[in-house]
Every structure is written in structure tokens, then in C-alpha cells.
Amino acid sequence: MLPDDLFRTVPALRTDRLDLVPLGPEHLEGTLALLSDPEALRLTGTRQSFSREAVIAWLGSLSAQHDRADWAVIRREDGAHIGEVVLNDVSPEDETTGFRIALSIEHAGKGYGTETTRAVVAFALEAGLHRVELEVYAFNPRAVRAYEKAGFVVEGRRRDALLWEGERVDAIMMAVVADG
Ligand SMILES: CC(C)(COP(=O)(O)OP(=O)(O)OC[C@H]1O[C@@H](n2cnc3c(N)ncnc32)[C@H](O)[C@@H]1OP(=O)(O)O)[C@@H](O)C(=O)NCCC(=O)NCCS
């Protein structure tokens, strides 16, 4: 069994073009921008709206949350904060974790999502996690493709899991397992 505080320290991760740095209060403006991006909200099925105060409190709380690892995705060439990625819903007993990512739409389709996902999955497996899982809505084939490129496999489908503006949408379940 893995420790409950698996993510007591979250390391920065580096890819060819990106720095993934632990998400914190210094990422307020970028986080607010992401949370006001209607297309990113739709693609993640996010209905909730977040006040500036709530986001400040959330970012300030992350360093004390040792059961999840959140990173800001920073483009190295210009320092732009282009998104965020997280390992959450960790089960130390089962050695499994959830995965979520959101880039701002203006930065989508340039390979950054695949690059980020590969790095975070590699980190998770190196940390001793056996399984990394996610759900993605069927109206998001770009995300499905990026996840497949990063090693995720489709395992199933929760039919009509989301009702978004009158349309029912399936949720596709995908996962990577360590020796799969
Ligand atoms: C999902 C997300 C992380 C993917 O990252 P990305 O940088 O945009 O994706 P990439 O450029 O790495 O890869 C996209 C792939 O999908 C393909 N693609 C793009 N649009 C597609 C479509 N409509 N149908 C099928 N494939 C598509 C691209 O061609 C590319 O594959 P290829 O390299 O084989 O050509 C990013 O778009 C994002 O954060 N979007 C907003 C929020 C979101 O959707 N989050 C995920 C919720 S589960």
C-alpha cells in the first residue's frame, strides 16, 4: 500500500517545451482565465462558477493537500500559463489515481496536451501508482486522441452520463495500467 501523503512534495516536471510546476497562489490570473473559458468549461462538463476569492483560497490550500498533485502548465519559450493538470482521487490501497487536464482552447491542438499527459502519467507510475484513470465526454474526440497517444486505453462507456444544454452525452472511461 502506498502512503496517504504520496504527494507531500510535488516535483516540477519538464518536457521538451513545457515546465509543469506545482500549482499555487502565483497562478491566480491564469487559473481565473481558464475558469472563464466557455469551451474548456463545456469540454470538462464544468457548470460551477468560481469567485476570485474562492480561487485564491483554493490555490492557497493546495500545498497542504498531500493526496493530490496539481501542476500549472507553463510554456517555456514565453512563460505563458497555458493550462493545468492534476492527479486526484488517489487510492493508496489500490495504487490508483484519477487524471484531469485542461488547457485553454487557444493553446489546444499543438501537442501540448499529449506532452503534458505523457509526463504526468510517467511521474504517476514512477511514484508507484499502478493505474491512472480518467473520463472524457464523447463530444471531445481531440482529448480521446491525445489520451490514446499518451497510452490510455478505452475501457468502457457510461451512456448518457452528462446532460449539457439539452443533449445527453456519453462519458468514455480510459485508463493506463503499469504493465498493461
Ligand atoms: C484535451 C486536451 C488536453 C488535448 O490536448 P491538445 O494539446 O489539444 O491535444 P494534442 O495536440 O496533443 O493532440 C490532439 C490529437 O487529436 C487530434 N484531433 C484534433 N481534433 C480532433 C477531432 N475532432 N477528432 C479526432 N481527433 C482530433 C489531433 O489531430 C491530434 O492527434 P494527432 O497528433 O494524431 O494528429 C486539450 O485540448 C484541452 O485541455 N482542451 C480543453 C479542455 C479539455 O477538453 N479537457 C479534457 C477533458 S477530459
The ligand as a Gaussian input file, in Angstrom:
#p B3LYP/6-31G(d) Opt

LIG

0 1
 C       -7.830000      17.681000     -24.230000
 C       -6.523000      18.416000     -24.378000
 C       -5.695000      18.231000     -23.114000
 C       -5.736000      17.768000     -25.537000
 O       -4.522000      18.424000     -25.672000
 P       -4.114000      19.087000     -27.083000
 O       -2.801000      19.720000     -26.894000
 O       -5.229000      19.941000     -27.561000
 O       -4.017000      17.784000     -27.992000
 P       -2.797000      17.335000     -28.913000
 O       -2.485000      18.424000     -29.879000
 O       -1.692000      16.850000     -28.041000
 O       -3.405000      16.061000     -29.638000
 C       -4.676000      16.150000     -30.251000
 C       -4.851000      14.997000     -31.216000
 O       -6.224000      14.911000     -31.517000
 C       -6.403000      15.047000     -32.914000
 N       -7.667000      15.714000     -33.119000
 C       -7.951000      17.034000     -33.067000
 N       -9.253000      17.244000     -33.287000
 C       -9.814000      16.015000     -33.474000
 C      -11.127000      15.574000     -33.765000
 N      -12.143000      16.413000     -33.889000
 N      -11.312000      14.233000     -33.889000
 C      -10.294000      13.357000     -33.750000
 N       -9.012000      13.734000     -33.488000
 C       -8.800000      15.050000     -33.364000
 C       -5.204000      15.819000     -33.396000
 O       -5.002000      15.644000     -34.766000
 C       -4.120000      15.185000     -32.519000
 O       -3.788000      13.894000     -32.959000
 P       -2.532000      13.608000     -33.959000
 O       -1.324000      14.151000     -33.271000
 O       -2.533000      12.130000     -34.100000
 O       -2.806000      14.337000     -35.238000
 C       -6.739000      19.932000     -24.661000
 O       -7.290000      20.109000     -25.944000
 C       -7.657000      20.601000     -23.639000
 O       -7.275000      20.766000     -22.496000
 N       -8.847000      21.011000     -24.072000
 C       -9.776000      21.785000     -23.243000
 C      -10.279000      21.059000     -22.007000
 C      -10.476000      19.601000     -22.218000
 O      -11.013000      19.152000     -23.208000
 N      -10.008000      18.815000     -21.236000
 C      -10.141000      17.380000     -21.241000
 C      -11.383000      16.974000     -20.570000
 S      -11.484000      15.196000     -20.446000

